């Protein structure tokens, strides 16, 4: 699935496709459902093909969402709201699947996922609005001046997601290795995501929208503190409190970083942002897995902590002049 996401999110900007029209989005939505449906096959090759197709469609729709957010005048608001909706949906759907015993079988899980996705996709297609197809003269001129800024911003995004997604991929596994009994982990993770999404909604609508340097520092320090607590605590209660703080700080900082990087040049960064995020998400987990299996988990933890501080450094040096 991740290979499918990467293939579409990198191919679209490489082909200079600046937006995703409604008819293309509808085709992608239908193909996503088809991909999930055929992945219920008993043949392994067809299962892989189905998830690859689903990934391609998800990458296309993610690209659409990033482009729309990057063109919105209040970029911090747009990226915060987008992440908030993702978290609320993720938490709600996880709870629903758990409550209906969808995890009892693979086919049951797929069937319920399709049922949940249909109304969400219909809502998305109904709300689809066209955006500008190409860069304006002002954006081209600004992009030429800020080329170093925009590339360093994307590099920071990549490093950030390598460290954070790599760290998060093994949070539960590492907690179990410390003999913590996480019987209610699925419910707790769903609650954490739902609450973090509501928190981001509040941030988006009730202030904290400005890209102030002190807020980057504050959120970055909170993220580092949460990561250290998650990594070493033996208390289940403290673990999930830290996990909540991690989810809130991670997504707040992620939204701020994406908005700031895109502000450097909406047309360029907006196109490549999804692909860079997915590249980081694809790189982090196997690197951390390799570090854990080789006995160097602490080294990757240091990398993750540094990646949490990277947005602060980038923002201190290259604060965009607008939101």
N, C-alpha and C positions, 0 to 999 in steps of 0.2 A: 504493500500500500504506500509506504514511504517513497519507494522508487517511482511509483506512479505520480505521487504529489510533486516530487522533484522534477520529473520529466516535463510536466505541463507548466509548472511555475517558473522554470528556467527557459523553456522553449518559447513561451508567449512573449516575454520581453526581448529575447534574442531575435525573434521574427518581427520585432517592432510593432506588436499588437498592443495598442495603448488602452484598450477597453474591451469589455466583453458585452456584446449586445444581448438584448433580452432573448432573442430566438436561440442564440448560442447557449445562453445560460439555461434555457428550458431543456435543450438537448442534453446538456451536461447533467442536469438534475435527473432526467429520465434514465440516462446511461448509468448514473450512480446507483439507482434502484435495480437496474438490470444486473450490474456487476455484483451487488450483494446477493441477488436472487440466484445467479448461476454459481456463486461460491458455495452454495449448499450442496454441490455435487459431491459424490464420493471419490471422484478422480482428482488426485492431488494437483495435476497440471491445470485443470479447470478451476480449482479453488484459487490457485495463485493468479491465474488470468483474471478471475472475477475481482479479486482484491486489488490487482494492478489497475484495472479499469476504474474501480471505485476510487482509488487514489488519484488517478488522473483527473477525474471529475471534481474531487475535493480540492485538488490543487488549482483547478480553473476557477472554482467558486471562491476559494481563498484569495486568489489573484484579483478577482472582481471586487471583493470586500476591501482589500488593501488599496486598490486604485481609488475607489469611492471615498474612503477615509482620507487618503492623501490629498484629494482635491477639495475637501471640506475646509472652509475658512478657519474654523477653530479646530486645529488638528489634534490637540491634546484631548479635547472633549470627544472627538470622533473615535480616536483609538481607545480611549478609556471606555466609552460606551460599547464599542465593538467587543472588547475583551470581557466586559461585564456580562453581556448577553451570552457569550460563549460559556463563561463559567456557570451562569445560572442554568443554562440548558444542560450542561454537562452534569451538574449536581442533581438536577431534577430528573434527567433521564436515567442516571445511575441508580437513583433511589427507586424510580418506577420499575426498572428491570429487576432490581433486587426484591422489591415487594411482590412482584408477579412470578418470582422463581424462574426468570428467563434464563438463568445460568445453568439450569438443569441439563440442557443439551445445546449443542452448537446451532442446530436448525431452529430451535425455539428462540434463541438469542437473535439470529438473523431475521426471523419473521417479525419479532417485536421491534427490532431496529427499523425495519422498513415501515411498519405501522407508525412509528414515531416520526420518521423522517418525512413522510408524505405531507402532513400539514405544515411542517416547518419549511419545506421546499416551496409549497404553494404560496405561503406567506411571503417568502423571499422573492419569488417571481412576480407577485402582485405589487410589491413595493419597489421593484427595479425601476431605476430612472437613468437615462443616458447621461454620460459625462463627456467632456471634450475629448476628441479623438487624437489630438496631437499637442505638442508643446507650443506655447505661445512664444513670441519673439523675446519677451521679457524673461521667460524661464530659460530660453537658450542662452541669452547673454549672462544671466545670473549663474547658470550652470558652468559656463566656461571659467568664470572667476572663482567659483567655489569647488573646483574639481577635487582638490586635496581634501577639503572638508567632507564632501559627500562620500568619497571612498573610505576615509578614515572612519566615518560614521557607520557605514555598512560593515566594515571590519570589526568595529566595536560590537555591533549587533550580533555578528557571527560568534565572536568570542563569548559574549554574554550567554547565548543559547547553548553553546557547547558545554559551558560550565554548569549552567542551571538545569538544563534538561538531563545532562549526564548525572548530576547529583540526584535529582528527583527520581530518576528511573530505578534507583536501588535503595530508596529510603526505607520501604517496608522490609526488603530483604535484609538490610543492615540492622534494622531494629529487631528482627527475628533472630539474627545472629547474636544479639546481645540478650537473648532469652526473654524478650518481651512478648507477652501473650496478647496478640492483636486480633481477637476473635471478631470484633465489630469493625474491622478496618474499612470494609467497603462502605458501610453506613457513615462512618466518621469522615472518610475522604469525600463522600458526596456532600455531607453537611459543610465541610470546610470550603469546598468549591462554591456551593450555593451562597454561603455567608460572604465569602470574598467577592463574589459577583455583586451582591447587594451593596457592599462597601464601595466598590468601584462606581456603581450607579450614583451613590451619594457624592463621591468625589467629582464625577462628571457634571452633575447638576448643581451642586451647592458649593462651588469654589474649588480651590487648589488646582485651577486650570492653567495657571501661568507656569512657564518653564523656569522657575526660580532655582538658583544654584543651591541654596540652603535646603530646599526640598529634595533635590537629588541626593545630597549628602545624608540627610535624615533617613530617607527610605533605604539608601544603600547600607547604612549602618544597621538598620533594623533587619535587613535581609541577611547580613553577615551574622548577626546575633542569633537569628532563627536557625541558620544552617549549623552553627556550632552547637546550639542546644539540641537540635534533632540528632546530631552525630554522636553525642555523648551521654544524653540523659538515659536513665533507667526507669523513670517514672512514666507510666502510660498517659496520665493526665497532662504532665508537662510536655510530653511528646506531641500530643495533639494540639495543645495551645501553641507550641512553637511551629507546628505544621500550618496552623491557621495564619500565624504571623508571616510565615514563609510565603504562603499563597497570596496574601494581601500585598506584601512588600514586592514580591516577584512581579506580579501583574501590574501594580502601580508603577514600578520602575520601568517595566517593559513598555507600557503605554506611553510614559513620558519620553523614553528613549526613542521609540519609533516615531513619535510626533516631532521630536527635535531633529532627528536625522532627516526625515522627509521634508521638514521646513527648509533645509539647506537647498533642496531642489526637488519639488514635488514630482515632476515628470520622471526624472531618472531614478531617484531612490524609491518612489512609490512602485515602480515597475519591478525592481529587483529585490525589494524588501522581503516578499514572501519566500522567494527562492533562497535567500541568505538565511532566513530563520529556519527553514526546513533543512538546509545543509548543516546548520549548527545542531538541530535536533537529531539529525542522522549521525553526526560525528560523536556527540557527547556520550550516549549510552554505551556503545562498543568500547570507547576509550576507557570509561570508568569500569566496565566489566573486565577489560584486560588488566587494568590496574588492580582490581580486587583479587582476581585469580592469580596474579603474580605477587601478591603481598605488598602492593604499593598503594593501597587505598588512601592513605594519608596524603600522598603526593597529589592525587586527583582532587582531594578535598581542598588542598591549598590552591590548586588551579581554579576550582569553583569559587573559592572565596575571592580570589583576585578578579575573576570575571564579574563578580557582583560589584566590585569597586570600579571596574573599567568605565561604566557609563558616567560615573562621577568625574573621573579624570577627563574624559572626552568633553563633557558638558562644561567643565571649568575652562578648558582651553578653547572650545569652539561653540560658545553659546550663540544660537541663531538669534537674529534680531526680532523674530516674530514667533508667535505661537504655532 
